[in-house]
């Protein structure tokens, strides 16, 4: 049976971080008595130090990984910009990968970064409801961290690592309240895929608040893309009882919805209101200006990078929650009389 660093730490009665500093040659000082105890335990158990962990502990690894879902999506590119800013300020060389292929693709990137002895890794992308795939990725990340690497995530807290968590449901509920206060009672939710947790969390936040206040919300599911927003908005606009307001689970879908309504000859916001979520930089070019929930995307990337590359290791995963703010613009107005 392979002896792990966790075994050494448990037997010696110290934290994994302390054991790592001793056996991997970290420049951080550990008391001589404690150091001798850890080394004696490692020898007795037959532990062999991992060269990856030694490189990381000595600060000699300059490779870092950033895996995002889709670099063409302005949500992910804004977060990536913040993460890269911090990584580059630490003198790290960042390997960028995308996970459009899903969890399997993420696993491949993590495995490659382990082989490259990367100092740290940031994952940016919504988790899925597939528990088996989530467990497989969590196990691979645990192996990465056991060898001395550091991991953080921007998404839901599902992987057992330091995570920056956007408050999706609360932001969606606040946006729903805005359009309900305008007088809307027939709403359409452009919901995205049901198995994508970010999409489903936001859709539930919209729907729960609409129903709590006695209004009606119909869900139009589609892809989490511009094309998906176009398709879902077309379905909603052609429904027998057309919603007076469309709430999209991200801004990219909302932009697709605006295009669909233009194609159908419907005026926004005077015939149909539209709102999104994220406040991506690309919205500056959208007409009418889009009402949305603003998340500090670039700062979220910085926070994730600080957890992975700057902060001291923690025995337990740290969760940083980020609130959204409703930004009211020209795409929402009271419903037509």
Steps between C-alpha positions, in 0.01 A plus 500: 500500500632844406573725797368853449594830654165495679606172668822661621316806630243291687762273658716796604201695631555804276314666214560395142643846432759459777594151385540631145730781611726251675526214251487712184763752605289814525672828582241559774649435844379205709623451859791256531320266738193480278717462193686206653171334596359529147818370338516205740137416426558523123798265530313251717207491257721479194367821348669622182475871423335592171723709269197707393425591859865582567512737203186675617611523863833653403329750279680372191187417298387794288228315306134567584180381338179684412215287366186688392188376328508717187752775423261658246233559766549851649403373848793259507746730326435777756568259788810368321635855465494547878662163566775562245572840651583345838686200357723718285574731794638191677726416205302191402473354151132420443382203296148577372250229418129479426246248625240525224515118485377476860643330808702254294687788341558659840646171624742495208620851579550422869694184415725693261564774757594237757754360255636853446536545878283810490503712813128562489181472302183708463180347363234738367170354386160390618485158659253243371240301689679174405632383838715223359694739278530752782646233729750397232622857459513554878717188536742623232524840669563330836790311342634827360489671840646198683809541282540863603296680236238761587150521353221756500170513315251762384165322510285302740666347805501138378868402470639529853742782410521875566209648305369841396122456497269752328167540679294397198161437661502819705600708197228340288239562769601867523468540122160330503387745767604792281280395206214398729511846657461641147170311478589189298292194583565275197871419481711268289822348632769423241645225709794327335578129551344340809821309584713815517491616860558870436211506256268297722583705812416825323185358343383380841574841649287668232214251519489478879470875547246544219276230646548626856351830390206338325610554140552241226832378359539267203833333432651481150805273509781524247879518474701735723598703189397787271334248269322346797365839604382570144319165483340524845387860447346406166302222671388735776397778261297261286323338796122528519529736795818697446699595815541873551852452636781251426758421767814336361741304722798674341568811293605308189158332488337838561685645200372212288151574630528866395596391149207258481250765606638742240454232233139458612435874487443532876612815679719471814400604762160640391356166386735256674754574772828306514755457779817295540760398756877569544552851351768386255716772335340435158176660624636847430422438132144369553190704414281548688738494797436177690366480854700230676654369822856626531765261629856633555638253246860620476526527879361146532790384284746690719352344814531150357861565402585633845360182654705281265826694480528745790309395813647256749370143465194420710405172665140553387359639174434873512177632350483861379144604418439781252174693485342637184350845453200579282590764241190656344536617140276562199389144418241478778187713536143454627295251294281631217157607615 
